Every structure is written in structure tokens, then in C-alpha cells.
Amino acid sequence: MRIAVTGSIATDHLMVFPGRFADQLLPGQLAHLSLSFLVDRLEIRRGGVAANVAYGLGGFGLSPLLVGAVGADFAEYEVWLKEHGVDTAGVRVCPELQTARFLCVSDQDANQIAAFYAGAMARARDIDLAPLLTGPEPPGLVLVSPDDPPAMLRHTAACRAAGTAFAADPSQQLARLDGEQARALTRGATWLFTNEYEAALLEERTGRSHEEVLASTGTWITTLGARGVRLERHGQRPLVVPAVTAAAPADPTGAGDAFRAGFLAAVSHGAPLQAAARLGNALAATALAAVGSQSYDTDPAALAALVEQTYGAAALAPLAPLLGGRP
């Protein structure tokens, strides 16, 4: 199954603060907050949620279709993505603008403070997904990830009109959405991705209970950090899949995107939910061990070893189309 990934394409400026953010916050002064952190390291990396997920899918040889808006500075980035198996035919170049920028500071506990400059991403609302959904090689699934909010709404509506399955991943953009928009983005999604905080925020934004949100979607996938991931379907008991323990984390940026890539790669090959979550966890652990969202290798043997080490040899069987069996 071919997957289209819509959303942000950006350059990441990643910084590391050697202390803890919490130690710098004075409870009585939070209304007058003014802080500057002296960082030890700066890494400038390729990023953006859609590009990160597409990079992971490309590593499995799935030739994902990337859809988003970029600026005049995208040429080198585009070459990189194509070299890693990403189809950039759905990317719109806005020559008068710059590609989006993500600026992030992480502390020693992997907490993050970040800012995002939209740049050309604001033009994503002008992209019409309909021709891609009805073309000669239409995707079987569209991931609608964080993007210009009107673009996210437009892409979701296009999927419904075409009868194309879609996955909703509103994540960082939940803060920009009102209740009606949040409900429109998630209603009827085959897959709904959030982390724990976003799950609570989604309920607040939509004005719906956890069960009501579940009833309006297919499967709700909630990443739980070091505890793994929770899979939920309406009327069924939740399934929690433990995380993969790997090397010491080097950079949390992009781990959630890697999980999504691994999970969607597995379900595109017909793997059951638990197996898909296990592969997602393994790819997330691999991404955590690298600095930057697109610095890890999608090595089938290494991923198979991680899956077997954490979940046992039997866990490899449903992932054989992607990992090739035992390492």
C-alpha cells in the first residue's frame, strides 16, 4: 500500500542545555518569566514531521509521497529525501519564501522548549490533494500530520470526498485548533496518533470524553514515552506494548515521527496492531540514539535484533516482509 504523508517540512536547529529547565523556574515568578539558557551544543538538521515520517517509510522501500510547501532553499533537502526513497512530487516550492524552521532546546531530562517558524508552510493550504488521490498511483492511506491548520482541514476533507483512508496526527497543532476543527480532523480517521498530553488536550479541544473520541475513530495510538504505546479501539480493552530498551537516548527530536513510520510501514504490509507497534517502538529507539530526526539507519537486521531482544523470537514472524526474518 502506498502512503502519502502531508505536513511540515522544516530545518531543525537543535540545542542541548546541560541542566534542568525545572531548576530555573521560580514558582512565584512564573507570571514574569524571562529566561535564557546557555547551551552546549547546536545541531542543524533536516526535519519537519511529514519529512521525518516519509524518511522513515522510505527506509523500508515504500516510496512514500511527501506533500507540503517549502521555500527556495529546498533544493539540497529534496535531493537528500529522494536519495532516501521519498517521492517529492507532492511538494510545492514557494520561491519567495524560506522553508519552515524548528528551534528546540532539550535539557538533561529530555524536556523540550521549542518554537516553530512556519515560513512557506503557510502556503500548504493552497495544495489540492484531490488530483493525487485520483491519479494513476493513488495512495491507499494519507497521514495528515502537523501543518498549516487550513491545509490539514482541506486534506482531511479531500480524503473523505475520495473515500481514501487517512490517519490523523494533529499533535503540535492542537494548540491552534478550536473544537470544531479538532473534531473535523479526527472524525472517521482510520488511525489517530497522539502522545499522553495531546490525548488530554484533544479531549479538551473537542469537548468530548475519551470514549466519545474513540467512538469517532478507528484505532487511537497514544505514545507513552519510556512506557511504550497504548492501542485503543472502541468497545475493546486497551493494549499497551512496552517500549524497546536500546542505547542511551541522544536526542528525543523525531522519535515520535520514527514510531509513526515504523507502525505505518508494518500495517501497510498487513501486520497486526501489536506487531506494528513493536516495529514502531524499535524504530523510535533507533531514532532516539541518533542526533537529528533523519540521522538513523533503517537497518532490517538491527531492527530485528531489537524486536527479538525485547519481545522474543516469535515477534519477528509478522514483521518478516519488512525485516526479513531473523538477523
Secondary structure, 3 states (H helix, E strand, C coil): CCEEEECCCEEEEEEECCCCHHHHCCHHHHHHCCCCCCCCEEEEEEECHHHHHHHHHHHCCCCCEEEEEEEHHHHHHHHHHHHCCCEEEEEEEECCCCCEEEEEEECCCCCEEEEEECHHHHHHHHCCCHHHHCCCCCCCEEEECCCCHHHHHHHHHHHHHHCCEEEECCHHHHHHCCHHHHHHHHCCCCEEEEEHHHHHHHHHHHCCCHHHHHHCCCEEEEECHHHCEEEEECCCCCEEECCCCCCCCCCCCCHHHHHHHHHHHHHHCCCCHHHHHHHHHHHHHHHHCCCCCCCCCCCHHHHHHHHHHHHCHHHHHHHHHHHCCCC
